[in-house]
Amino acid sequence: MIVLTRLNNNPLVVNSDLIKLIEYAPDTVLTLVSGEKIVVRESGEEILARIVAFRQRVLSGLDIKSLSLPASGRDVTAETQPPPEERSRT
């Protein structure tokens, strides 16, 4: 989610995964996958920078090695490993 500003200076939060197009006409117009259009104050470059920063924050929070299933105590990463007999062949 990224925070943008409507032309009337009201902030809005947009799910960046739903942005289909960013147009420069002369204002910046976002077209969402639903077809809805939103006019915002930010430039296309600024919107792209915010999307990249948001995704970097999301991905940096992932630690695959620390994933586990609390109810069973099983380690999820072990389930992604090939069985021991297949590991010895590689």
DSSP file (Angstrom, degrees, kcal/mol; ACC not computed):
  #  RESIDUE AA STRUCTURE BP1 BP2  ACC     N-H-->O    O-->H-N    N-H-->O    O-->H-N    TCO  KAPPA ALPHA  PHI   PSI    X-CA   Y-CA   Z-CA
    1    1 A M              0   0    0      0, 0.0     2,-0.4     0, 0.0    14,-0.2   0.000 360.0 360.0 360.0 137.5    0.0    0.0    0.0
    2    2 A I  E     -A   14   0A   0     12,-2.5    12,-3.0    52,-0.0     2,-0.5  -0.947 360.0-126.7-126.1 148.5    1.3    3.4   -0.9
    3    3 A V  E     +A   13   0A   0     -2,-0.4     2,-0.2    10,-0.2    10,-0.2  -0.826  35.4 169.1 -95.9 127.0    0.1    6.9    0.3
    4    4 A L  E     -A   12   0A   0      8,-3.2     8,-2.5    -2,-0.5     2,-0.4  -0.736  28.5-119.0-126.9 177.1   -0.7    9.3   -2.5
    5    5 A T  E     -A   11   0A   0      6,-0.2    36,-2.9    -2,-0.2    37,-0.4  -0.979  15.7-139.1-127.5 126.2   -2.5   12.7   -2.7
    6    6 A R  B >   -B   40   0B   0      4,-3.1     3,-1.9    -2,-0.4    34,-0.2  -0.262  38.6 -99.7 -69.2 167.6   -5.6   13.6   -4.6
    7    7 A L  T 3  S+     0   0    0     32,-0.6    -1,-0.1     1,-0.3    33,-0.1   0.770 124.7  59.6 -62.7 -25.4   -5.7   17.0   -6.4
    8    8 A N  T 3  S-     0   0    0      2,-0.1    -1,-0.3     1,-0.0    -2,-0.1   0.248 121.8-107.6 -87.2  14.1   -7.7   18.5   -3.5
    9    9 A N  S <  S+     0   0    0     -3,-1.9    -2,-0.1     1,-0.3    -1,-0.0   0.508  75.3 138.7  73.7   8.3   -4.8   17.6   -1.2
   10   10 A N        -     0   0    0      1,-0.0    -4,-3.1    -5,-0.0    -1,-0.3  -0.709  51.2-128.8 -81.8 130.3   -6.7   14.7    0.5
   11   11 A P  E     -A    5   0A   0      0, 0.0     2,-0.3     0, 0.0    -6,-0.2  -0.443  27.3-175.9 -75.4 152.4   -4.4   11.7    1.1
   12   12 A L  E     -A    4   0A   0     -8,-2.5    -8,-3.2    -2,-0.1     2,-0.5  -0.988  21.5-132.3-144.2 153.3   -5.4    8.3   -0.1
   13   13 A V  E     -A    3   0A   0     -2,-0.3     2,-0.4   -10,-0.2   -10,-0.2  -0.919  24.1-165.5-108.5 128.3   -3.9    4.8    0.3
   14   14 A V  E     -A    2   0A   0    -12,-3.0   -12,-2.5    -2,-0.5     2,-0.9  -0.925  25.2-126.0-118.3 135.6   -3.7    2.7   -2.9
   15   15 A N    >   -     0   0    0     -2,-0.4     3,-2.1   -14,-0.2     4,-0.2  -0.714  23.1-154.4 -75.4 109.3   -3.0   -1.0   -3.1
   16   16 A S  G >  S+     0   0    0     -2,-0.9     3,-1.1     1,-0.3    -1,-0.2   0.713  88.3  67.4 -65.3 -20.0   -0.1   -0.8   -5.6
   17   17 A D  G 3  S+     0   0    0      1,-0.2    -1,-0.3    -3,-0.0    -2,-0.0   0.679  96.6  56.4 -70.8 -16.2   -0.8   -4.3   -6.8
   18   18 A L  G <  S+     0   0    0     -3,-2.1    15,-2.4    14,-0.1     2,-0.5   0.442  78.3 110.3 -95.8  -0.6   -4.0   -3.0   -8.4
   19   19 A I  E <   +C   32   0B   0     -3,-1.1    13,-0.2    13,-0.2     3,-0.1  -0.650  34.9 170.7 -79.3 122.8   -2.4   -0.3  -10.5
   20   20 A K  E     +     0   0B   0     11,-3.0     2,-0.3    -2,-0.5    12,-0.2   0.843  64.0   9.4 -95.2 -45.1   -2.7   -1.2  -14.2
   21   21 A L  E     -C   31   0B   0     10,-1.9    10,-2.4     2,-0.0     2,-0.5  -0.973  51.0-155.4-138.5 149.7   -1.5    2.1  -15.8
   22   22 A I  E     -C   30   0B   0     -2,-0.3     2,-0.3     8,-0.2     8,-0.2  -0.985  26.1-171.3-122.3 117.8    0.1    5.4  -14.8
   23   23 A E  E     -C   29   0B   0      6,-3.0     6,-2.5    -2,-0.5     2,-0.6  -0.817  22.3-148.9-112.4 149.2   -0.6    8.1  -17.4
   24   24 A Y  E     +C   28   0B   0     -2,-0.3     4,-0.2     4,-0.2     3,-0.1  -0.932  32.8 154.5-112.7 103.5    0.7   11.6  -17.7
   25   25 A A  S    S-     0   0    0      2,-3.1     2,-0.6    -2,-0.6     3,-0.0  -0.390  89.7 -70.3-149.0  67.7   -2.2   13.7  -19.2
   26   26 A P  S    S+     0   0    0      0, 0.0     2,-0.1     0, 0.0     3,-0.0  -0.821 133.6  48.4 -70.7 -17.0   -1.1   16.4  -18.0
   27   27 A D  S    S-     0   0    0     -2,-0.6    -2,-3.1    -3,-0.1     2,-0.6  -0.431 102.6 -95.7 -78.6 163.9   -2.0   15.3  -14.4
   28   28 A T  E     -CD  24  40B   0     12,-0.9    12,-2.5    -4,-0.2     2,-0.5  -0.724  44.0-168.7 -83.4 123.0   -0.9   11.9  -13.2
   29   29 A V  E     -CD  23  39B   0     -6,-2.5    -6,-3.0    -2,-0.6     2,-0.5  -0.959   7.8-156.3-118.5 122.4   -3.8    9.5  -13.7
   30   30 A L  E     -CD  22  38B   0      8,-3.5     8,-2.6    -2,-0.5     2,-0.6  -0.825   3.6-160.0 -94.0 133.5   -3.8    6.0  -12.2
   31   31 A T  E     -CD  21  37B   0    -10,-2.4   -11,-3.0    -2,-0.5   -10,-1.9  -0.972  12.2-151.4-111.4 122.1   -5.9    3.3  -13.9
   32   32 A L  E >   -C   19   0B   0      4,-2.9     3,-2.3    -2,-0.6   -13,-0.2  -0.441  30.5-104.9 -86.9 164.2   -6.7    0.4  -11.6
   33   33 A V  T 3  S+     0   0    0    -15,-2.4   -14,-0.1     1,-0.3    -1,-0.1   0.750 121.9  61.3 -61.0 -22.5   -7.3   -3.1  -12.8
   34   34 A S  T 3  S-     0   0    0    -16,-0.3    -1,-0.3     2,-0.1     3,-0.1   0.593 120.4-109.7 -77.2 -10.8  -11.0   -2.5  -12.0
   35   35 A G  S <  S+     0   0    0     -3,-2.3    -2,-0.1     1,-0.4     2,-0.1   0.223  73.1 140.1  98.0 -13.8  -11.0    0.3  -14.6
   36   36 A E        -     0   0    0     -5,-0.1    -4,-2.9     1,-0.0     2,-0.4  -0.380  41.9-146.2 -63.6 140.3  -11.4    3.0  -11.9
   37   37 A K  E     - D   0  31B   0     -6,-0.2     2,-0.4    -3,-0.1    -6,-0.2  -0.913  13.5-170.9-112.5 138.2   -9.3    6.1  -12.6
   38   38 A I  E     - D   0  30B   0     -8,-2.6    -8,-3.5    -2,-0.4     2,-0.5  -0.996  12.0-149.3-129.9 127.7   -7.6    8.2   -9.9
   39   39 A V  E     + D   0  29B   0     -2,-0.4   -32,-0.6   -10,-0.2     2,-0.3  -0.845  25.3 179.2 -96.8 129.4   -6.0   11.6  -10.5
   40   40 A V  E     -BD   6  28B   0    -12,-2.5   -12,-0.9    -2,-0.5   -34,-0.2  -0.867  37.5-128.5-131.0 162.1   -3.1   12.3   -8.1
   41   41 A R  S    S+     0   0    0    -36,-2.9   -35,-0.1    -2,-0.3    -1,-0.1   0.792  80.1  93.2 -77.6 -30.8   -0.5   15.1   -7.4
   42   42 A E  S    S-     0   0    0    -37,-0.4    -2,-0.2     1,-0.1   -14,-0.1  -0.264  78.4-115.5 -69.0 150.5    2.5   12.8   -7.4
   43   43 A S     >  -     0   0    0      1,-0.1     4,-2.2   -16,-0.1     5,-0.2  -0.375  26.5-109.6 -77.3 163.0    4.6   12.2  -10.6
   44   44 A G  H  > S+     0   0    0      1,-0.2     4,-2.6     2,-0.2     5,-0.2   0.888 120.4  53.1 -59.4 -40.0    4.8    8.8  -12.2
   45   45 A E  H  > S+     0   0    0      1,-0.2     4,-2.3     2,-0.2    -1,-0.2   0.897 108.9  49.1 -62.9 -40.7    8.4    8.5  -11.2
   46   46 A E  H  > S+     0   0    0      2,-0.2     4,-2.1     1,-0.2    -1,-0.2   0.889 110.9  50.1 -66.9 -39.0    7.5    9.3   -7.5
   47   47 A I  H  X S+     0   0    0     -4,-2.2     4,-2.3     2,-0.2    -2,-0.2   0.932 111.0  48.8 -64.0 -45.7    4.7    6.7   -7.6
   48   48 A L  H  X S+     0   0    0     -4,-2.6     4,-2.6     1,-0.2    -2,-0.2   0.907 109.9  52.0 -61.0 -41.4    7.1    4.1   -9.0
   49   49 A A  H  X S+     0   0    0     -4,-2.3     4,-2.5     1,-0.2    -1,-0.2   0.896 110.2  48.8 -61.9 -39.9    9.7    4.9   -6.4
   50   50 A R  H  X S+     0   0    0     -4,-2.1     4,-2.4     2,-0.2    -1,-0.2   0.878 110.8  50.4 -67.6 -37.7    7.1    4.5   -3.6
   51   51 A I  H  X S+     0   0    0     -4,-2.3     4,-2.5     2,-0.2    -2,-0.2   0.937 112.2  46.7 -64.8 -45.8    6.0    1.1   -5.1
   52   52 A V  H  X S+     0   0    0     -4,-2.6     4,-2.3     1,-0.2    -2,-0.2   0.925 113.2  49.0 -62.0 -44.9    9.6   -0.1   -5.2
   53   53 A A  H  X S+     0   0    0     -4,-2.5     4,-2.2     1,-0.2    -1,-0.2   0.904 111.2  50.5 -62.0 -41.6   10.2    1.1   -1.6
   54   54 A F  H  X S+     0   0    0     -4,-2.4     4,-2.2     1,-0.2    -2,-0.2   0.935 111.9  46.5 -62.0 -46.7    7.0   -0.6   -0.4
   55   55 A R  H  X S+     0   0    0     -4,-2.5     4,-2.7     1,-0.2    -1,-0.2   0.851 110.0  53.8 -67.2 -33.9    7.9   -3.9   -2.0
   56   56 A Q  H  X S+     0   0    0     -4,-2.3     4,-2.4    -5,-0.2    -1,-0.2   0.914 108.9  49.3 -64.6 -41.3   11.5   -3.7   -0.7
   57   57 A R  H  X S+     0   0    0     -4,-2.2     4,-0.9     2,-0.2    -2,-0.2   0.911 112.8  47.8 -63.3 -41.3   10.1   -3.3    2.9
   58   58 A V  H >< S+     0   0    0     -4,-2.2     3,-0.7     1,-0.2     4,-0.3   0.951 115.3  43.6 -64.2 -49.1    7.8   -6.2    2.4
   59   59 A L  H >< S+     0   0    0     -4,-2.7     3,-1.2     1,-0.2    -2,-0.2   0.826 108.0  58.1 -69.6 -31.2   10.4   -8.5    1.0
   60   60 A S  H 3< S+     0   0    0     -4,-2.4    -1,-0.2     1,-0.2    -2,-0.2   0.729  99.3  61.1 -71.4 -18.9   13.1   -7.5    3.6
   61   61 A G  T << S+     0   0    0     -4,-0.9     2,-0.4    -3,-0.7    -1,-0.2   0.573  84.4  98.1 -81.3  -9.3   10.7   -8.6    6.4
   62   62 A L    <   +     0   0    0     -3,-1.2     2,-0.4    -4,-0.3    -3,-0.0  -0.669  44.7 177.2 -84.7 130.9   10.7  -12.2    5.1
   63   63 A D    >   -     0   0    0     -2,-0.4     3,-1.4     1,-0.1     4,-0.4  -0.837   6.9-172.3-130.1  93.7   13.0  -14.7    6.8
   64   64 A I  G >  S+     0   0    0     -2,-0.4     3,-1.4     1,-0.3    13,-0.2   0.841  81.9  58.8 -57.4 -38.1   12.3  -18.0    5.2
   65   65 A K  G 3  S+     0   0    0      1,-0.3    -1,-0.3    11,-0.1    12,-0.1   0.744 102.0  54.4 -67.2 -22.6   14.5  -19.9    7.7
   66   66 A S  G <  S+     0   0    0     -3,-1.4    -1,-0.3    10,-0.1     2,-0.2   0.492  80.8 114.7 -91.2  -1.7   12.4  -18.7   10.6
   67   67 A L    <   +     0   0    0     -3,-1.4    10,-0.6    -4,-0.4     9,-0.6  -0.483  37.1 151.3 -69.4 133.5    9.1  -20.0    9.2
   68   68 A S  B     -E   75   0C   0     -2,-0.2     7,-0.2     7,-0.2     3,-0.1  -0.978  50.1-109.6-154.2 162.8    7.5  -22.8   11.2
   69   69 A L     >  -     0   0    0      5,-2.6     4,-2.7    -2,-0.3     5,-0.4  -0.865  26.1-160.9 -97.2 108.7    4.1  -24.1   12.0
   70   70 A P  T  4 S+     0   0    0      0, 0.0    -1,-0.2     0, 0.0     5,-0.0   0.838  84.6  56.8 -60.9 -35.4    3.4  -23.3   15.7
   71   71 A A  T  4 S+     0   0    0      1,-0.2    -2,-0.0    -3,-0.1     0, 0.0   0.902 123.3  21.7 -66.4 -40.2    0.7  -25.8   16.2
   72   72 A S  T  4 S-     0   0    0     -3,-0.4    -1,-0.2     2,-0.1     3,-0.1   0.641  94.2-130.6-102.6 -16.6    2.8  -28.8   15.1
   73   73 A G     <  +     0   0    0     -4,-2.7     2,-0.2     1,-0.3    -2,-0.1   0.508  58.0 145.0  78.2   1.9    6.3  -27.5   15.7
   74   74 A R        -     0   0    0     -5,-0.4    -5,-2.6     1,-0.1     2,-0.6  -0.490  53.0-121.6 -76.3 145.9    7.2  -28.7   12.2
   75   75 A D  B >>  -E   68   0C   0     -7,-0.2     3,-0.7    -2,-0.2     4,-0.7  -0.776  12.5-153.2 -88.1 121.8    9.7  -26.6   10.3
   76   76 A V  H >> S+     0   0    0     -9,-0.6     3,-0.9    -2,-0.6     4,-0.7   0.844  92.8  62.8 -64.3 -34.1    8.2  -25.5    6.9
   77   77 A T  H >> S+     0   0    0    -10,-0.6     3,-0.8     1,-0.3     4,-0.5   0.820  95.4  60.3 -64.3 -28.8   11.6  -25.3    5.3
   78   78 A A  H X4 S+     0   0    0     -3,-0.7     3,-0.7     1,-0.2    -1,-0.3   0.827  98.6  58.3 -66.0 -29.8   12.1  -29.0    5.8
   79   79 A E  H << S+     0   0    0     -3,-0.9    -1,-0.2    -4,-0.7    -2,-0.2   0.702 101.7  54.8 -73.3 -18.7    9.1  -29.6    3.7
   80   80 A T  H << S+     0   0    0     -3,-0.8    -1,-0.2    -4,-0.7    -2,-0.2   0.584  91.8  91.2 -88.6 -10.2   10.7  -27.7    0.8
   81   81 A Q  S << S-     0   0    0     -3,-0.7     6,-0.0    -4,-0.5    -3,-0.0  -0.569  85.8-109.9 -81.5 146.1   13.8  -30.0    0.9
   82   82 A P        -     0   0    0      0, 0.0     5,-0.1     0, 0.0    -1,-0.1  -0.382  48.9 -83.6 -68.0 157.0   13.9  -33.1   -1.2
   83   83 A P    >>  -     0   0    0      0, 0.0     4,-2.0     0, 0.0     3,-1.2  -0.210  45.6-104.0 -57.9 155.0   13.7  -36.4    0.7
   84   84 A P  H 3> S+     0   0    0      0, 0.0     4,-1.6     0, 0.0     0, 0.0   0.845 120.9  55.9 -53.0 -38.6   17.0  -37.7    2.1
   85   85 A E  H 34 S+     0   0    0      1,-0.2     4,-0.4     2,-0.2     0, 0.0   0.848 110.7  44.8 -65.6 -30.9   17.4  -40.3   -0.6
   86   86 A E  H X> S+     0   0    0     -3,-1.2     3,-0.7     1,-0.2     4,-0.5   0.823 107.3  58.9 -79.9 -31.4   17.1  -37.7   -3.3
   87   87 A R  H >< S+     0   0    0     -4,-2.0     3,-0.9     1,-0.2    -2,-0.2   0.852 100.2  56.8 -64.3 -33.9   19.5  -35.3   -1.6
   88   88 A S  T 3< S+     0   0    0     -4,-1.6    -1,-0.2     1,-0.2    -2,-0.2   0.729 100.4  59.3 -72.2 -19.8   22.2  -37.8   -1.7
   89   89 A R  T <4        0   0    0     -3,-0.7    -1,-0.2    -4,-0.4    -2,-0.2   0.661 360.0 360.0 -81.0 -15.9   21.9  -38.0   -5.5
   90   90 A T    <<        0   0    0     -3,-0.9    -1,-0.2    -4,-0.5    -2,-0.2   0.474 360.0 360.0 -92.9 360.0   22.7  -34.3   -6.0
